[in-house]
Every structure is written in structure tokens, then in C-alpha cells.
Amino acid sequence: MVFVEVCGVTDVPEGQGKPFTVNGKGIALFNIEGDFYAVFNTCPHQDNPLDGGTIEDLVLSCPFHGWQFDVKTGKHLTFPNVGVPVYETKVEAGKVFVDL
């Protein structure tokens, strides 16, 4: 595992997502009750960004067409063979790190 520092914990407001480019990869980082989840920031439906999506019960809804993904696994809720890559996160000393 190679964890890369992405931001400070206060850089992503509670209940929201924010886009980052880390080592050339676009990721969407979400803060859910102080836990951080990172997914590839492109919906497989029409290649729209996911960072503006809403999260409810760990389900990420694409802001463009409503496709829904489990933010922990990246799997689409309806089509199990569709998904987005997810990346492990950790928080240390007030900073968020993502394993890329």
C-alpha cells in the first residue's frame, strides 16, 4: 500500500464530496460523519464527475443521472457488474491519505 496525502480533514465538509487529482488520478473524496471514502471521480454511465453527488446510508448517487453506488465497494446498486474503483483511506494527524 502506498498512501498519499490528499488534504486536511477540514477541507471536505461533513456530508459532502470534493474532487482531487492525486498522482494523475481523479478521485472524489467524501466525508461521512468523519469517515472518509474515496472513489474514482467518473461515473461509468456517461463519464460525469461523481464529486457533486449526494450520499445517503453510504449510497452515492451520481448528480447527473442518479446512478447509485455503494461508496464502500464501488458497486452499482442495480447492476452488479458495473461499478467504480474505490480507494482505501486513513486519517493521521488531521490529514486524509488515500491508497493509490
CORJOZI-V310821 format. One line per field, one symbol per residue. ss: DSSP state (H for helix, E for strand, L for the rest). phi: phi as a letter, one per 40 degrees, with the letter a starting at -180 (. if undefined). psi: psi as a letter, one per 20 degrees, with the letter a starting at -180 (. if undefined). Layout:
ss->???
phi->???
psi->???
This chain:
ss->LLEEEEEEHHHLLLLLEEEEEELLEEEEEEEELLEEEEEELLLLLLLLLLLLLEEELLEEELLLLLLEEELLLLEELLLLLLELLEELEEEELLEEEEEL
phi->.bcbcbaccccbcdgbbacabbfgbcbbbbbbfgcbbbbccbcccagcccccccbafgbcbcccbgdbbcccbgcccbbccbabcbbcbabafgbbbbcb
psi->pnpppgrqhiioqpjrqqqqppkjppqpppookiqpppqpkppigkkqqihjrqpplkppppigjjqpqoihhiqqhhnijqaqqqpqrqppljqpqpo.
